[in-house]
């Protein structure tokens, strides 16, 4: 599937932004939810 490498790159980019979101009190909850979703997506493409 061609889109899989692109999706992996996008997830990596978002993961790099998460530490900045976590430090903001107004966005910390959102960052936690994003982390959970990224982990779920990664598990879906794990062989």
Chimera marker file (.cmm) of the C-alpha trace (Angstrom):
<marker_set name="trace">
<marker id="1" x="0.000" y="0.000" z="0.000" r="1" g="1" b="0" radius="0.5"/>
<marker id="2" x="1.526" y="3.304" z="-1.098" r="1" g="1" b="0" radius="0.5"/>
<marker id="3" x="-0.104" y="5.470" z="1.560" r="1" g="1" b="0" radius="0.5"/>
<marker id="4" x="1.334" y="3.556" z="4.509" r="1" g="1" b="0" radius="0.5"/>
<marker id="5" x="4.791" y="5.218" z="4.421" r="1" g="1" b="0" radius="0.5"/>
<marker id="6" x="3.133" y="8.624" z="4.137" r="1" g="1" b="0" radius="0.5"/>
<marker id="7" x="0.887" y="7.880" z="7.113" r="1" g="1" b="0" radius="0.5"/>
<marker id="8" x="3.883" y="6.738" z="9.158" r="1" g="1" b="0" radius="0.5"/>
<marker id="9" x="5.691" y="9.981" z="8.333" r="1" g="1" b="0" radius="0.5"/>
<marker id="10" x="2.664" y="12.029" z="9.325" r="1" g="1" b="0" radius="0.5"/>
<marker id="11" x="2.355" y="10.179" z="12.645" r="1" g="1" b="0" radius="0.5"/>
<marker id="12" x="6.041" y="10.793" z="13.359" r="1" g="1" b="0" radius="0.5"/>
<marker id="13" x="5.581" y="14.506" z="12.630" r="1" g="1" b="0" radius="0.5"/>
<marker id="14" x="2.606" y="14.736" z="14.995" r="1" g="1" b="0" radius="0.5"/>
<marker id="15" x="4.517" y="12.844" z="17.689" r="1" g="1" b="0" radius="0.5"/>
<marker id="16" x="7.280" y="15.445" z="17.505" r="1" g="1" b="0" radius="0.5"/>
<marker id="17" x="4.731" y="18.175" z="18.258" r="1" g="1" b="0" radius="0.5"/>
<marker id="18" x="3.154" y="16.393" z="21.239" r="1" g="1" b="0" radius="0.5"/>
<marker id="19" x="5.706" y="17.466" z="23.894" r="1" g="1" b="0" radius="0.5"/>
<marker id="20" x="4.911" y="21.113" z="23.159" r="1" g="1" b="0" radius="0.5"/>
<marker id="21" x="1.191" y="20.435" z="23.459" r="1" g="1" b="0" radius="0.5"/>
<marker id="22" x="1.643" y="18.555" z="26.727" r="1" g="1" b="0" radius="0.5"/>
<marker id="23" x="3.276" y="21.551" z="28.381" r="1" g="1" b="0" radius="0.5"/>
<marker id="24" x="0.237" y="23.734" z="27.742" r="1" g="1" b="0" radius="0.5"/>
<marker id="25" x="-2.433" y="23.224" z="30.388" r="1" g="1" b="0" radius="0.5"/>
<marker id="26" x="-5.212" y="23.960" z="27.907" r="1" g="1" b="0" radius="0.5"/>
<marker id="27" x="-3.958" y="21.342" z="25.436" r="1" g="1" b="0" radius="0.5"/>
<marker id="28" x="-2.515" y="18.618" z="27.677" r="1" g="1" b="0" radius="0.5"/>
<marker id="29" x="-5.723" y="16.555" z="27.588" r="1" g="1" b="0" radius="0.5"/>
<marker id="30" x="-5.848" y="16.788" z="23.800" r="1" g="1" b="0" radius="0.5"/>
<marker id="31" x="-2.211" y="15.671" z="23.581" r="1" g="1" b="0" radius="0.5"/>
<marker id="32" x="-3.013" y="12.621" z="25.686" r="1" g="1" b="0" radius="0.5"/>
<marker id="33" x="-5.902" y="11.700" z="23.416" r="1" g="1" b="0" radius="0.5"/>
<marker id="34" x="-3.718" y="12.124" z="20.329" r="1" g="1" b="0" radius="0.5"/>
<marker id="35" x="-1.049" y="9.858" z="21.844" r="1" g="1" b="0" radius="0.5"/>
<marker id="36" x="-3.633" y="7.143" z="22.467" r="1" g="1" b="0" radius="0.5"/>
<marker id="37" x="-4.935" y="7.389" z="18.915" r="1" g="1" b="0" radius="0.5"/>
<marker id="38" x="-1.425" y="7.275" z="17.410" r="1" g="1" b="0" radius="0.5"/>
<marker id="39" x="-0.643" y="4.148" z="19.421" r="1" g="1" b="0" radius="0.5"/>
<marker id="40" x="-3.866" y="2.506" z="18.228" r="1" g="1" b="0" radius="0.5"/>
<marker id="41" x="-3.059" y="3.352" z="14.585" r="1" g="1" b="0" radius="0.5"/>
<marker id="42" x="0.496" y="2.025" z="14.949" r="1" g="1" b="0" radius="0.5"/>
<marker id="43" x="-0.847" y="-1.253" z="16.339" r="1" g="1" b="0" radius="0.5"/>
<marker id="44" x="-3.075" y="-1.569" z="13.299" r="1" g="1" b="0" radius="0.5"/>
<marker id="45" x="-0.083" y="-1.616" z="10.953" r="1" g="1" b="0" radius="0.5"/>
<marker id="46" x="2.132" y="-3.782" z="13.103" r="1" g="1" b="0" radius="0.5"/>
<marker id="47" x="2.661" y="-7.131" z="11.368" r="1" g="1" b="0" radius="0.5"/>
<link id1="1" id2="2" r="1" g="1" b="0" radius="0.2"/>
<link id1="2" id2="3" r="1" g="1" b="0" radius="0.2"/>
<link id1="3" id2="4" r="1" g="1" b="0" radius="0.2"/>
<link id1="4" id2="5" r="1" g="1" b="0" radius="0.2"/>
<link id1="5" id2="6" r="1" g="1" b="0" radius="0.2"/>
<link id1="6" id2="7" r="1" g="1" b="0" radius="0.2"/>
<link id1="7" id2="8" r="1" g="1" b="0" radius="0.2"/>
<link id1="8" id2="9" r="1" g="1" b="0" radius="0.2"/>
<link id1="9" id2="10" r="1" g="1" b="0" radius="0.2"/>
<link id1="10" id2="11" r="1" g="1" b="0" radius="0.2"/>
<link id1="11" id2="12" r="1" g="1" b="0" radius="0.2"/>
<link id1="12" id2="13" r="1" g="1" b="0" radius="0.2"/>
<link id1="13" id2="14" r="1" g="1" b="0" radius="0.2"/>
<link id1="14" id2="15" r="1" g="1" b="0" radius="0.2"/>
<link id1="15" id2="16" r="1" g="1" b="0" radius="0.2"/>
<link id1="16" id2="17" r="1" g="1" b="0" radius="0.2"/>
<link id1="17" id2="18" r="1" g="1" b="0" radius="0.2"/>
<link id1="18" id2="19" r="1" g="1" b="0" radius="0.2"/>
<link id1="19" id2="20" r="1" g="1" b="0" radius="0.2"/>
<link id1="20" id2="21" r="1" g="1" b="0" radius="0.2"/>
<link id1="21" id2="22" r="1" g="1" b="0" radius="0.2"/>
<link id1="22" id2="23" r="1" g="1" b="0" radius="0.2"/>
<link id1="23" id2="24" r="1" g="1" b="0" radius="0.2"/>
<link id1="24" id2="25" r="1" g="1" b="0" radius="0.2"/>
<link id1="25" id2="26" r="1" g="1" b="0" radius="0.2"/>
<link id1="26" id2="27" r="1" g="1" b="0" radius="0.2"/>
<link id1="27" id2="28" r="1" g="1" b="0" radius="0.2"/>
<link id1="28" id2="29" r="1" g="1" b="0" radius="0.2"/>
<link id1="29" id2="30" r="1" g="1" b="0" radius="0.2"/>
<link id1="30" id2="31" r="1" g="1" b="0" radius="0.2"/>
<link id1="31" id2="32" r="1" g="1" b="0" radius="0.2"/>
<link id1="32" id2="33" r="1" g="1" b="0" radius="0.2"/>
<link id1="33" id2="34" r="1" g="1" b="0" radius="0.2"/>
<link id1="34" id2="35" r="1" g="1" b="0" radius="0.2"/>
<link id1="35" id2="36" r="1" g="1" b="0" radius="0.2"/>
<link id1="36" id2="37" r="1" g="1" b="0" radius="0.2"/>
<link id1="37" id2="38" r="1" g="1" b="0" radius="0.2"/>
<link id1="38" id2="39" r="1" g="1" b="0" radius="0.2"/>
<link id1="39" id2="40" r="1" g="1" b="0" radius="0.2"/>
<link id1="40" id2="41" r="1" g="1" b="0" radius="0.2"/>
<link id1="41" id2="42" r="1" g="1" b="0" radius="0.2"/>
<link id1="42" id2="43" r="1" g="1" b="0" radius="0.2"/>
<link id1="43" id2="44" r="1" g="1" b="0" radius="0.2"/>
<link id1="44" id2="45" r="1" g="1" b="0" radius="0.2"/>
<link id1="45" id2="46" r="1" g="1" b="0" radius="0.2"/>
<link id1="46" id2="47" r="1" g="1" b="0" radius="0.2"/>
</marker_set>
